[in-house]
Structure formats: structure tokens, C-alpha cells
């Protein structure tokens, strides 16, 4: 009986140690939050084609998962909400979507810097007085950002991303938004 009591006490101590290790790990990586997340962003796009330089806006949603505090994957999709007129031509982002990986610098502070990379597909439109041109473009995308924990399950983010860079056309974006962790 003494042996079984020692075994039970040993297992209880082991379970308590594992639980306290998880609490310490969760506390140590406060800004890494973990698990599944979803969010909304507003992105200020800058479209440069030759001498044309247009600033447009888009709203997007994202869903993702942190596999570890340091690595995550996410998908994004959005649509344009603000056009810009340059030289009599209206430029806009009709829609976009992409898949990305994130490398996060989880730490003890509420701020988590990260790098993001993946592929984006954008549908752009240029509308003039006599014609409209629409293009679907895809490219490798990359950027940097920071998530800032504002409440236990809510963080804000600020991000710069290069969405497209081919054939004398570049599309950059600065995004701000909120992320909800589940």
C-alpha cells in the first residue's frame, strides 16, 4: 500500500509540474498568444506603374494558426474600398487573397515583431474615360510587422508588406488592424 501511495503522490507531483511549466510558458510568451486567430485589417496600398503613383485602400480578413509561438500560417482575402485618380485614370484594387507563413519573435513583452512571406494574387483595375483595364497578378510577397496585445484575446497590428514587384509595377501596403485569438 505504501508503494501505491508513493506512486500516486509521484504522479500528482509530475502532473502539477507539467501544469506549472505550461503556466510559465504561457506567461513567458505573453505576446505569442497561440492557437487559432482571425482578424480584420485596413491596408493603405501604394500602386506604382511607370510614372503613375496611386494610393488606394482595401479591407481584408485573415484566419490563421500559430503552430508554435515562433511559427504561424495564415490566409487573407480582401477587397478595395478606396480608389485614386491619377492623370484622369481611376486606379483600384478590386480584390486580393494570399497564403503566408509568419516567423514571430515571441517574448515577455506585449509586442511581438514578425516577418511574413508567401504568395498574393491581386486583381487591379485602371478605368479611364474611354476604356477600362483589369489585370490579375500574382507574386511572392514579404513584409514585417508587429502584433501588440491589447487584452488577453485581442491584439492590434501594424504591418508593411511588398505584395507585388514585376514588370515595372510595384504594390506595397501598410496595414493596421485587430486580431482575435481563440
C-alpha positions as CSV (number, residue, x, y, z in Angstrom):
1,X,0.0,0.0,0.0
2,X,2.9,2.3,0.8
3,X,4.3,1.8,-2.8
4,X,0.9,2.6,-4.4
5,X,0.6,5.8,-2.3
6,X,4.1,6.9,-3.3
7,X,3.2,6.2,-7.0
8,X,0.0,8.3,-6.7
9,X,1.9,11.1,-5.0
10,X,4.7,11.0,-7.6
11,X,2.2,11.1,-10.5
12,X,0.3,14.0,-8.8
13,X,3.6,15.9,-8.4
14,X,4.5,15.2,-12.1
15,X,1.1,16.5,-13.3
16,X,1.5,19.6,-11.1
17,X,5.0,20.2,-12.5
18,X,3.7,19.9,-16.1
19,X,0.8,22.2,-15.4
20,X,3.1,24.8,-13.8
21,X,5.5,24.6,-16.7
22,X,2.7,25.3,-19.1
23,X,1.6,28.4,-17.0
24,X,5.3,29.6,-17.0
25,X,5.5,29.1,-20.8
26,X,2.2,30.9,-21.4
27,X,3.3,33.7,-19.2
28,X,6.8,33.9,-20.8
29,X,5.3,34.2,-24.3
30,X,2.5,36.6,-23.4
31,X,2.7,38.2,-26.9
32,X,2.6,34.9,-28.7
33,X,-0.9,34.1,-27.5
34,X,-1.1,30.8,-29.6
35,X,-3.8,28.8,-31.2
36,X,-6.2,29.9,-33.8
37,X,-6.9,33.5,-34.7
38,X,-8.9,35.7,-37.1
39,X,-8.9,39.4,-37.7
40,X,-9.6,42.4,-39.8
41,X,-7.2,44.9,-41.5
42,X,-7.3,48.1,-43.4
43,X,-4.5,48.3,-45.9
44,X,-3.2,51.5,-47.5
45,X,-1.9,50.3,-50.9
46,X,0.6,52.2,-53.0
47,X,0.5,51.2,-56.7
48,X,3.4,52.3,-58.8
49,X,3.3,51.7,-62.6
50,X,5.8,53.6,-64.6
51,X,5.3,57.3,-63.7
52,X,1.8,56.6,-62.2
53,X,1.7,56.5,-58.4
54,X,-1.8,55.8,-56.9
55,X,-2.8,55.4,-53.2
56,X,-5.8,53.1,-52.7
57,X,-7.3,51.3,-49.7
58,X,-8.7,47.8,-49.0
59,X,-10.3,45.9,-46.2
60,X,-9.3,42.3,-45.6
61,X,-9.9,39.5,-43.3
62,X,-7.4,36.9,-42.1
63,X,-7.5,33.5,-40.4
64,X,-4.5,31.6,-39.1
65,X,-2.9,29.4,-36.6
66,X,0.3,29.6,-34.5
67,X,1.9,26.1,-34.7
68,X,4.4,27.3,-32.1
69,X,5.0,30.7,-30.5
70,X,7.5,31.3,-33.3
71,X,5.8,30.0,-36.4
72,X,2.4,30.5,-37.9
73,X,0.4,30.2,-41.1
74,X,-2.5,32.3,-42.3
75,X,-4.8,33.1,-45.3
76,X,-6.0,36.6,-46.2
77,X,-8.7,37.9,-48.6
78,X,-9.9,41.4,-49.1
79,X,-11.4,43.9,-51.5
80,X,-10.8,47.6,-52.4
81,X,-12.8,50.4,-50.8
82,X,-10.9,53.5,-51.8
83,X,-9.8,54.4,-55.4
84,X,-7.3,57.1,-56.5
85,X,-7.4,59.2,-59.6
86,X,-4.1,60.0,-61.3
87,X,-3.9,61.8,-64.7
88,X,-7.6,61.1,-65.4
89,X,-7.4,57.4,-64.6
90,X,-9.0,55.8,-61.6
91,X,-6.9,53.1,-60.0
92,X,-8.3,50.5,-57.6
93,X,-7.7,47.1,-56.0
94,X,-10.8,45.0,-56.8
95,X,-9.8,42.1,-54.6
96,X,-6.8,40.1,-53.4
97,X,-6.0,36.9,-51.5
98,X,-3.0,35.0,-50.4
99,X,-1.4,32.4,-48.2
100,X,1.5,33.3,-45.9
101,X,3.8,32.0,-43.2
102,X,4.9,34.1,-40.2
103,X,8.1,33.9,-38.2
104,X,7.4,35.5,-34.8
105,X,9.8,36.8,-32.2
106,X,7.7,35.8,-29.1
107,X,8.9,37.4,-26.0
108,X,7.9,38.6,-22.5
109,X,6.5,41.9,-23.7
110,X,3.1,42.6,-25.2
111,X,4.7,43.3,-28.6
112,X,5.5,40.5,-31.0
113,X,7.6,41.5,-34.0
114,X,7.3,39.2,-37.0
115,X,8.3,38.7,-40.6
116,X,5.7,37.4,-43.1
117,X,6.1,35.8,-46.5
118,X,4.0,33.9,-49.1
119,X,2.1,34.4,-52.3
120,X,-0.5,37.0,-53.1
121,X,-2.9,37.3,-56.0
122,X,-4.3,40.8,-56.8
123,X,-6.9,42.0,-59.2
124,X,-6.2,45.6,-60.2
125,X,-8.3,47.9,-62.3
126,X,-7.5,51.1,-64.2
127,X,-10.5,53.0,-65.5
128,X,-10.1,55.9,-67.9
129,X,-12.7,58.0,-69.8
130,X,-12.7,55.6,-72.8
131,X,-11.5,52.2,-71.6
132,X,-11.1,50.0,-68.5
133,X,-8.2,47.7,-68.0
134,X,-8.3,44.9,-65.4
135,X,-5.3,42.6,-64.5
136,X,-4.9,39.6,-62.3
137,X,-1.3,39.5,-60.9
138,X,0.4,37.0,-58.6
139,X,3.8,37.3,-56.9
140,X,5.9,36.3,-53.9
141,X,5.1,38.7,-51.1
142,X,7.0,39.6,-47.9
143,X,7.0,42.1,-45.1
144,X,7.5,42.9,-41.4
145,X,5.1,43.8,-38.7
146,X,4.3,43.9,-35.0
147,X,1.3,42.5,-33.0
148,X,0.6,44.3,-29.8
149,X,-1.5,42.5,-27.1
150,X,-4.3,44.9,-26.0
151,X,-6.4,42.4,-23.9
152,X,-5.9,38.7,-23.2
153,X,-7.5,37.5,-26.5
154,X,-7.2,40.7,-28.6
155,X,-4.2,42.3,-30.3
156,X,-3.6,45.1,-32.7
157,X,-1.2,45.0,-35.5
158,X,0.8,47.3,-37.8
159,X,2.5,45.9,-40.9
160,X,4.4,46.8,-44.0
161,X,4.2,44.4,-47.0
162,X,5.5,44.2,-50.5
163,X,2.7,42.4,-52.4
164,X,4.0,42.6,-55.9
165,X,7.1,43.6,-57.8
166,X,7.3,42.7,-61.5
167,X,7.5,44.4,-64.9
168,X,7.9,48.0,-63.7
169,X,4.9,47.6,-61.3
170,X,5.2,47.6,-57.5
171,X,2.5,47.3,-55.0
172,X,3.2,48.0,-51.3
173,X,0.9,48.1,-48.4
174,X,0.8,49.4,-44.8
175,X,-1.9,47.6,-42.8
176,X,-3.5,48.3,-39.5
177,X,-5.9,46.0,-37.8
178,X,-7.1,43.9,-34.9
179,X,-6.7,40.2,-34.3
180,X,-8.9,37.9,-32.1
181,X,-7.4,34.8,-30.6
182,X,-9.4,31.7,-29.9
